Amino acid sequence: MGYVKWAFILIFWITLGAFLQYTLPQHDVVRIVNTYEERQELNDWTRIFWAVPDDQSANLINRDVQFIQAVRANGRPIVYRNEDTGWSWPPYFKFDTANLYTEANDAISTKDAPEWVSVTHYGWRNEFLSIFPNAVSIKPVEGPDARIIPWFNIIFLIIFFAILWAIWVRWRRFRVARIDPMIENVEDGFYAAGEAIDERRGRFRRWLDSWKSK
């Protein structure tokens, strides 16, 4: 049972960590090299990694999606999708896809005359599953070595784990004060019942032995 318990705990924390890593904002310092629009097929389970469409296009199996191509300071490419989140999850309340697309086009630069920007996004990039992070905002920075401190993530995680800690402490206190005594009473009841049964069996055996001796 101990292995099962720790397996559930491990799965819980891995799932929670993956959820937070996907949802919380991330910042990449990149050079934008191109933007384009492409029709994407949304007819398999990877649809969960795309923005939730409006009511009129909820049943469509494909739609046009805007993309932003960029290059990191180390030369590695990265491609972002540019989709509104609206009022759905995650709660970025992004409604300015067209404006962001314009900003991305305005920030396009070449390797000889680079313009570096910080792209705030959420999500993952996976070439095998064709998953793209969703760009939320673009902000010019001084250079490729610009350091972006994720203040929102720091504050959010501190508050989040403080709440989890408070819940866990209160649960422990409740368990010690209410649940553990109930379990002990039940165990004591079973133990007492077992002793009573053993005593009755002993008396019955002694009664049988007394008849055998006669």
N, C-alpha and C positions, 0 to 999 in steps of 0.2 A: 504493500500500500504506500510505503514511503516513496518509492520510485514513481508511482502514478501521481502522487501529490506534487512532487517536484517537477514532473513533466508538464502538468497543468500550469504550474507557476511559471515555468520557462516559456511555454507557449503564450501565456497571457502577456508577459513582458515583451516578448519578441513582436507579437501582434500590435501592442500598444506603441512600441518604438517605431515600427514601420508606419503605423497610422500617423503618428506625429511627424515623422520625417517626411512623409508625403504631403501632409497638409500645411505645415508651418512654412512661412516664406523663407526663401533662400536668395542669395545675392551672388551674381556672377559678373565679374569685370571682363567685358568682351569688346570686340570690334565688330560691328554689324557690316556684313558684306552683301546681303541681298534680302529681298522679301518676295514672296510669291503666294499664289492661291492655288489650291489643289483639291480635287474632289476625293473624299475619303469614304471608304466602305465601313459601315457601322453595323454589320450583321453578325457579329460574333461577341463572345464574352468580353473582349477588350473595349467594348462600348463604354464600360464603367469608367475608363480613363479619359473619356472625352466629356466636354461640357454637356449638361442636360439641355436639350433643345427646347424651344418654345412649344406650346400646345399644338400649333399647326404642323410642326415638323417632327412631332414625337414619334410617329410611326414610320418615318423615312429610314431607309437602310443606307443612305449615303447623303452627303451634303458637302458644300464647299467650305474649306477651312483655310484661314490665312496662316502663313508660317514666316518666321524670322530666322534667317541664317546668320550665324556669327562665328567668330574665331576667338578662342581664349588667348591669354598672353603667352601660354606655352605652345601655341600653334594648333591645339586640338580643336576640331569643329564642334559646334553645338547648335541644335535646331530647336526653336521654340514654336509652339502653336500660339495663336492669338485668338482666344475665344472669350466671350462674356460669361461670367459666372452667374450674373443676375442675383436672384434671391435664394439660389440653391446652395448646396454644399460643394466646396468649402466657402465659408462666408466672407468672401473678398468684395462682394457687391460691385463687381466690375461690369460697367455698362458702356465703356468707352473704347471698344475694340477698334472702331474706325479712327479715333484720335491716336491711339497707340500705334496703329499701322502707319499713320502719317509721320509720327515722331520717329519710328524706326526707319522709314525711307529717308527722312531728313538727316539721320545720323549715319547713313552709309558712308564708308570711307575705304580707302585703299591701303595696301601694306606700306606704300611709300609715304603716305600722309595719313596716318591713323588717327581716328577719333575714338577714344575709349569711353564706354558707358557702363553703368551698373544696371543690369537687368534683374529686377525682382520677379521671382516666379515661384510656383509650387509644382510639385509632381516630380516624376522621374523620366529619364531618357533611357529607352531600351530599344536598340536597333532590331533585335529579333522579333519583338512583339509590336514594333512600330508605335511605341508610346513616346509622347513628347511632353515636356513640362510646359505649363501654360504661363506665358509672360503676363505680368500684372502691371508693371510700370518700368519706365526707362529714365535713367538720370545720368547726365554727363559727369564724368570724373576726370581728375587731372592726368592720370596715366594708368598704365597696366598694373602698377604696384599699389594702387589705391586700396586702402583697407576699409572694409565695411563692417562695422560692429553691429551684430544682430540684436539690438536692444529689445525689440519686441519679443523675440524668442526667449531671451534671458529672463525678462520679467514674467512672461507667460509661464515658462517652465517652473520658475520659483513658486509662483502662485499655485500652479497646478499640482506640483508635488507636495506643497504645504497642505493643500486640501486633502490629497490622498493620505498624507501622514496623520492629519487630524481625524479623518474617517477611520483609519486603522487603529489609532489610539483609543477612540471611543468604542470601536468594535471590541477591542481587547478588554476594555473595562466592563463592557456589557457582558462579554462572555464569562469573565471571571466572576462577576456579581450575580448573573442570572443563569447562564447555560451550564457552566461547570458544576454548580451545586445541584442542578436538576439531574445532570448525568451521574454525579456521585450518588444521589439518592436512589436513582434507578439501579445503579450497580450494587449499592448496599441492599436494595430490595431483592435483587436477584441472588445476591450472596446469602442473605438471610433465608430466602425461600429454598435455596440449595441446601443450606444447613438443616432446615426443617425437614426436607425430604430425606436427607441422609439419616436424620434422627429417627424418623418413622420407619425407614428401611431397617435400621439397626434394631428397633424394638420388634419389628415383625420377624426378623431373623432370630432374635433371642426367644421369641414366642415359639417359632418352629423348632428351635433347638430344645426347648423345654419339653415339647411333645416327643421329640426323638429320644430323649433321655428316659421317658416313661416306657 
